[in-house]
Amino acid sequence: MATIRPFRGARYNPARFSDLSTVVSQPYDRVRHGLQDKYYELSPYNIVRIIKGREQADDGNGCSVYTRARSTFGRWLAEGVLVREETPALYVLRQRFSLPDGSVHTRQGLIAALELARFDEGIVLPHEQTHSGPKVDRLNLMRATEANFGHIFMLYPGGGINELLKPALAGEPGVVLREMFERGVEQRFWVVTDPALIASVLEEMAPRRNLIIADGHHRYETALDYQDEARAAHPDAPAHAAFNYRMATLVSMEDPGLVILPTHRLIHSYKRMDGVEALARAKEHFVVTPVADRAALQSVLAVAEPERPRFGFYDRRFSVLTLRDPEVMARLLSTRDWAFQLLDVTVLHELFIERVLGIDKASVERKEHIEYLRDAQMGYDAVDSGEAQFLAVMNPTRMEQVRACTAAGERMAQKSTDFYPKVISGLVAMPITASERL
């Protein structure tokens, strides 16, 4: 069963901040390409100073981004920049956004403390692979601050919870803000403290299993490692000790605003072959279809069939590569489930990146020749300028593919999904000190 609890969150003091837009940020792993500097400039109290602070030239001898995060968190609490909730609360985040096709969507998430469960228990399931580096970083931050600042974006089966919350939200406008990077997303945030309503929500969530991690695999696995350390250090702590839980934003798999965007692959620093040779070699496994322009490429991608994975290829010319025969994937990955075998990203990595381009899994793991992009335009520009050689243009992974893979116990390649918009950091933090109880 999925156990959630309310918690006494640490939030920016509403008496000090009339607009939270200056203090929130993208999740830590999205803070790149100069975004950290922009958040620093927005406010001396932006949450990035804790979740992804600047390194300094004199770091060492007990000083680091982690020690500064700890002192910053403690100072902001002491100075009233952050305040603790007086009573345990659940929180609601409603995000309204538009897509390039002009459609408008609204997605609602419930922020709660989710009891940690090992993946083999079947309560929480991963859908992507993880790397060790980010987990070490996040564990060091948790050790230093004893708090959760980023969210696990978790999908739960079924509906009902949003309906329970509707009366409580209807009469309250909530806190409205827009985060700088995803400026087009209206973020609306509520605090729910009514004990009867909280009890109803907890009861509604309790029987559910097979919750899927949408975003935050590294953070969830880090929480499990932290839990192991805390239990060893405090063997007499009760089950409701806060370190046995992780702050999560839970969204129904039936939410009409659940959107997955594609993550494109940019191949750079690569000299083994040019695009002409790459496409010639690809013909062993793919039908290579030249197209006139970007619009034509997108049109062909849009009519992809589930059993005919395809992706776009750009080397200053446009092509679409469609898998010739699904049986080749069955032979290559005979121990893997068909749902995994026929993912676009699986076909791209196993056949094209590894066997055509000759970039092995270890190189991909180290990101030696590959960069992951949400914005395809950045990739087109990099190829046009000569900074990169090729761009693989992807379709989004579909939600039914995510469900099929997790049901089969499969983990997709990293960056197989990009759930949009992101669950921002800075709305609320959850302390997990050894003495904290939920």
Summary of the structure (lengths in Angstrom):
residues: 438
radius of gyration: 22.6
end to end distance: 17.4
largest distance: 67.4
contacts: 1402
relative contact order: 0.18
helix: 35%
strand: 25%
